[in-house]
Amino acid sequence: MNMIPVQSSNLAAVGYNNMTRTLTIRFNNGRTYEYYGVPGYEYENLMNASSKGNYADQNIYKTYRQSEI
C-alpha cells in the first residue's frame, strides 16, 4: 500500500485501499495499524483535518475494527 507521509505529532503516514476499505496508519513510534471497513469519506476527512491525530482519535480508533501489522 502506498503510504503518504503526514504532518502530525502522533501519525507518521497514512494509506488507504478503496477496494478493501482498509485504512493503514503508521505512528511516529513505528507501530502500524490497519482499520477495517473504513469508508472513503473518513480517509478524505482524515487527510484534510487540521489535526490528523485528533480526527483519528475522535472518528477512527474506537469506531473501526483494527489490528497491528
C-alpha positions in Angstrom: 0.0 0.0 0.0 1.2 3.5 -0.8 1.7 5.4 2.4 1.5 9.2 2.4 3.7 11.0 5.0 1.6 13.4 7.1 2.4 16.3 9.4 1.3 15.2 12.8 2.7 14.9 16.3 1.4 11.3 16.5 0.9 10.0 12.9 3.8 9.5 10.5 2.0 8.2 7.4 -1.5 7.2 6.2 -2.6 4.8 3.4 -6.0 3.7 2.2 -7.2 0.8 0.0 -10.5 1.8 -1.5 -11.2 -1.7 -2.8 -11.0 -3.3 0.7 -11.9 -0.1 2.7 -8.7 -0.6 4.8 -7.1 2.4 6.4 -3.5 2.0 7.4 -1.8 4.3 9.9 1.9 4.3 10.8 2.6 6.1 14.0 5.7 8.1 14.9 6.6 5.4 17.4 7.0 3.0 14.5 3.8 0.9 15.1 1.4 0.4 12.2 -2.3 -0.4 12.4 -4.9 -1.4 9.9 -8.5 -0.3 10.4 -11.2 -2.2 8.5 -14.4 -1.2 6.9 -13.5 2.5 6.8 -15.5 4.5 4.2 -13.6 6.6 1.8 -15.0 9.8 3.3 -13.3 9.0 6.6 -10.0 8.8 4.8 -10.6 12.1 3.0 -11.7 13.8 6.2 -8.6 12.5 8.0 -6.2 13.7 5.3 -7.9 17.1 5.2 -8.1 17.6 9.0 -6.0 20.3 10.6 -5.2 17.9 13.4 -5.0 14.4 12.0 -4.3 12.8 15.4 -7.4 14.5 16.9 -9.6 13.5 14.0 -8.4 9.9 14.1 -8.9 9.8 17.9 -12.5 11.0 17.6 -13.5 9.2 14.4 -11.3 6.2 13.7 -9.6 4.4 16.6 -12.7 3.4 18.6 -15.1 3.1 15.6 -13.4 0.6 13.3 -12.0 -2.9 14.0 -8.2 -2.8 13.9 -5.1 -4.9 14.1 -1.4 -4.1 14.5 0.7 -5.2 11.5 
